[in-house]
Amino acid sequence: MNSAKKFLFPQPRLGEDKMPTDASFDILREWWQQLENDKGERATLRRASSLTEVMLSPVFMRLLWALRNRGYAIGNGNIQLSKIAALAGLAARVKTQTDIGLATRMGTPKPGGCSPTFSELRLRRILARDDIEELYTLLRRALALLGDQANLADLAATIWNWAPLDDKRPYDPRRRLAYDYYAAAPIKP
């Protein structure tokens, strides 16, 4: 009898209710909450300016092991590893979790102002990136501008599903980011 082992891959997506649809998000949330008790490791990840620096930290390895121990197949040296590193580095920057998605917060007008918190040019730079390392750098800056507040589920879905523009995918986070940003941004006619 041939019993092929089924491998799971993290697939964080947001459902119709804007809630994560995969158990891998629970692992990420538990890991993120544990960072509160380990301020030194959180600081190490917050200072990491590259994905390599993130991958060299013990706290990143704990997230990776937690995913692997729950049956997720994540190999070494592939794009999945880079995405998990980006997610770990960005999640460590999140001080407060919000219910509002990343792009909606970017497009929301500044308090007392009539321009978005995050400029349209900055959003376009993010949307134009295929490389996860470059995306990581731009999103680190975005989180800083947003006061290190983000919806962790939205962030996870965005990073995990990021793919080159040439790839045609049914779930494209770029479309959702653009739609959410322009839905919240005060657009001049």
WOVENNOR-V708737 format. One record per residue. N is the residue number from 0. RES is the residue in one letter. SS is DSSP state (@ for helix, = for strand, . for the rest). PSI is psi in whole degrees, 0 to 359 (none if undefined). D_LAST is the distance of its C-alpha to the last C-alpha in whole Angstrom. Layout:
# WOVENNOR-V708737
((N;RES;SS;PSI;D_LAST) (N;RES;SS;PSI;D_LAST))
This chain:
# WOVENNOR-V708737
((0;M;.;126;66) (1;N;.;113;63) (2;S;.;98;61) (3;A;.;134;58) (4;K;.;130;56) (5;K;.;129;52) (6;F;.;137;50) (7;L;=;145;47) (8;F;.;136;44) (9;P;.;133;41) (10;Q;.;58;38) (11;P;.;117;36) (12;R;.;156;33) (13;L;=;131;31) (14;G;.;185;32) (15;E;.;327;30) (16;D;.;10;31) (17;K;.;24;30) (18;M;.;150;33) (19;P;=;146;35) (20;T;.;9;37) (21;D;.;145;40) (22;A;.;342;43) (23;S;@;333;42) (24;F;@;324;39) (25;D;@;321;42) (26;I;@;315;44) (27;L;@;314;41) (28;R;@;317;41) (29;E;@;316;44) (30;W;@;316;44) (31;W;@;318;41) (32;Q;@;325;43) (33;Q;@;335;46) (34;L;@;335;45) (35;E;@;329;45) (36;N;@;355;49) (37;D;.;72;49) (38;K;@;327;47) (39;G;@;315;48) (40;E;@;322;47) (41;R;@;316;43) (42;A;@;321;44) (43;T;@;314;45) (44;L;@;321;42) (45;R;@;326;39) (46;R;@;347;41) (47;A;.;116;41) (48;S;.;355;39) (49;S;.;162;40) (50;L;@;330;40) (51;T;@;316;44) (52;E;@;321;44) (53;V;@;313;43) (54;M;@;337;45) (55;L;.;358;48) (56;S;.;142;48) (57;P;@;326;50) (58;V;@;327;48) (59;F;@;317;46) (60;M;@;325;49) (61;R;@;320;49) (62;L;@;314;46) (63;L;@;315;47) (64;W;@;322;51) (65;A;@;318;49) (66;L;@;314;47) (67;R;@;321;50) (68;N;@;338;52) (69;R;.;11;50) (70;G;.;6;51) (71;Y;=;130;48) (72;A;.;104;49) (73;I;.;113;47) (74;G;.;171;49) (75;N;.;142;49) (76;G;.;26;47) (77;N;.;179;44) (78;I;@;329;41) (79;Q;@;318;41) (80;L;@;319;43) (81;S;@;320;40) (82;K;@;320;38) (83;I;@;322;40) (84;A;@;316;40) (85;A;@;317;37) (86;L;@;318;36) (87;A;@;314;39) (88;G;@;320;38) (89;L;@;319;35) (90;A;@;324;36) (91;A;@;335;39) (92;R;@;338;36) (93;V;.;114;34) (94;K;.;322;36) (95;T;=;132;34) (96;Q;=;138;33) (97;T;.;168;30) (98;D;.;349;29) (99;I;.;134;25) (100;G;.;160;25) (101;L;@;308;24) (102;A;@;326;21) (103;T;@;317;20) (104;R;@;323;21) (105;M;@;321;20) (106;G;@;344;16) (107;T;.;134;17) (108;P;=;149;16) (109;K;.;150;19) (110;P;.;126;21) (111;G;.;5;20) (112;G;.;179;17) (113;C;.;15;13) (114;S;.;153;13) (115;P;=;154;15) (116;T;.;324;19) (117;F;.;126;19) (118;S;.;154;17) (119;E;@;324;15) (120;L;@;316;18) (121;R;@;319;20) (122;L;@;315;19) (123;R;@;324;19) (124;R;@;319;23) (125;I;@;312;24) (126;L;@;335;23) (127;A;.;352;24) (128;R;.;132;28) (129;D;.;326;31) (130;D;.;129;33) (131;I;@;322;34) (132;E;@;315;35) (133;E;@;320;32) (134;L;@;317;30) (135;Y;@;313;33) (136;T;@;314;32) (137;L;@;322;28) (138;L;@;331;28) (139;R;@;315;31) (140;R;@;321;29) (141;A;@;315;26) (142;L;@;322;28) (143;A;@;318;30) (144;L;@;334;26) (145;L;.;15;26) (146;G;.;27;29) (147;D;.;38;31) (148;Q;=;132;30) (149;A;=;162;29) (150;N;.;111;30) (151;L;@;322;33) (152;A;@;318;33) (153;D;@;318;29) (154;L;@;315;30) (155;A;@;315;33) (156;A;@;321;32) (157;T;@;308;29) (158;I;@;312;32) (159;W;@;325;35) (160;N;.;6;32) (161;W;.;133;31) (162;A;.;161;32) (163;P;.;150;32) (164;L;.;330;29) (165;D;.;337;31) (166;D;.;127;33) (167;K;.;113;31) (168;R;.;145;32) (169;P;.;327;31) (170;Y;.;99;30) (171;D;.;111;27) (172;P;@;337;26) (173;R;@;317;23) (174;R;@;314;22) (175;R;@;318;22) (176;L;@;312;21) (177;A;@;314;18) (178;Y;@;312;17) (179;D;@;320;18) (180;Y;@;308;16) (181;Y;@;337;13) (182;A;@;329;14) (183;A;@;333;15) (184;A;.;140;12) (185;P;.;102;10) (186;I;.;131;6) (187;K;.;136;4) (188;P;.;none;0))
